[in-house]
Amino acid sequence: MPIEDRENAHVITHALAKDTLSRIRDESTEQVGFRKGLVKLGRICGYEVIDGVMETEYVELETPLAPTTGERVKGLDDVVIINVLRAATPFVEGLLKAFPRAKQGVISAGRDESGQREDGTFPITVDYVKLPEITEDDTVIVADPMLATGSTMCTVLDTVLDGQAEPENLFVLSAVSAPDGLLRVQDGFPEADLLTVSIDDHLNEEGYIIPGLGDAGDRAFRTK
């Protein structure tokens, strides 16, 4: 099965997803390879969402030679992708290859690394929000390549859902996730389906995923 149900999340197990994740985990993978890997991983994840979640419908059509019956995916015009800046930008670029007609939203949210609380969470600052209208027919995908403590994602979901209609589907999509973050998001937003390519081992004392990817934003944009 391309998407396996685990205790706290659904894991995308496509062989190319696992191969690509392994390549971008490698510290020897430089900026260009890392960015391209995130784009590729986003595309694969998008296709797996389509195959594993979205329904098809039969349609009548004409080939150049004869009439026939085909199938088309339902709901491709009712997709909203939320880009959690900045690390999700190449990840979302890949998702848009699977959902080229998706509406897009952008949220700039970052954690205060010096303000870690006793429960392991961080204060989150939201600097910019631009969201499309969400309807009851929409499939909403909130994309961030790393789900660590869940502090950022919970803040983002609060922002996305505030004053909006309840969408038909709500997905939190990540490349790698920590068990703590998955539990925190699951407890705070039980209506969200959590999708990830890997559930990693743990968080270190600074709240970073182990083994993780390192800082996905810095690696993608070569800011360090």
Secondary structure, DSSP 8 states (H G I E B T S, - for coil): --EEE-SS-EEE--HHHHHHHHHHHSTT--HHHHHHHHHHHHHHHHHHHHHHH--EEEEEEE-SS-EEEEEEETTTTSEEEEEEETTHHHHHHHHHHH-TT-EEEEEEEEE-TT---TTS---EEEEEEE-----TT-EEEEE-SEESSSHHHHHHHHHHHTTS---SEEEEEEEEE-HHHHHHHHHH-TTSEEEEEEE-SEE-TTS-EESS-S-HHHHHHT--
